């Protein structure tokens, strides 16, 4: 029996993980259907910059959950104009599934008119098994992507981590910068994060960088720029070779400070040196806490 888990799955938070786990429990070969772009991004006409996971990040996190087959459905004018039943019929023609798993708040079809109840009615009429995953709650509230966005907007990384089950992260390619950090004695990776990706507030963070080809997480003092189109800069606390053109994932562990407007050269050097000291302390304490819990 072919099983499909369907949703936007932006963020792959603990609620999404529950939907995926439900599908995989019923069928280890269950596939995941998701949309690209995600609906909110489509309706934002390119100006919506609050995506929690890019397409590549979403795929990586789904694979970490044990998903082996991911089908991406284009979310375009054609998809938007379909009635809920038309959409499900088109999906059935493509995948011929016999079980459908969605989250409790899943909506689909023109004007979001497709509810879970309407989905169940269609499934019954077609002899398809339907499973509606119950909401997963923390702190008395359902785990939802918009709740994570609200926390991230305020720089509340611990809250994001609780709902995601992991550190919030951002990925991109390393590009050449102006060399300002190197001149100050703190060379940085300039990571070009896609503009649709939501970042925490501008400022400095203690982080971990997974750089392509190293196979390890490297502690780093990370700076998120004021401009949304600027690179995220990461000063690694360990020397590496040339990273230009390689991909990097930055995991945000702890917020250190707000950004400072137009600091002088000396002040900027002292600020970065302070960020490095704080990052060393944060990462060391994190490692020690993990040892105690193991």
ABEGO torsion letter per residue (X at the ends): XBBBBBEAGBGGBAAAAAAAAAAAAABAABBBBBBOBBAAAAAAGGABBABABBAAAAAAAAAAAGBABBBBBBBBAAAAABBAAAAAAAAAAAAGBABBBBBAABBBEBGGABBAAAAAAAAAAAGBBBBBBBBBBBGGBBBBAAAAAAAAAAGBAAAAAAAAGBBBBBBBBBBBBAGAAAAAGBBBBBBBBBAABBBBBBEBBBBBBBBBGAGBBBBBBBBBBABAABBBBBBBABBBBBABGBBBBBBBABBABBBBBGBBAAAAAAAAAAAAAAAAAAAAAAAAAAAAAX
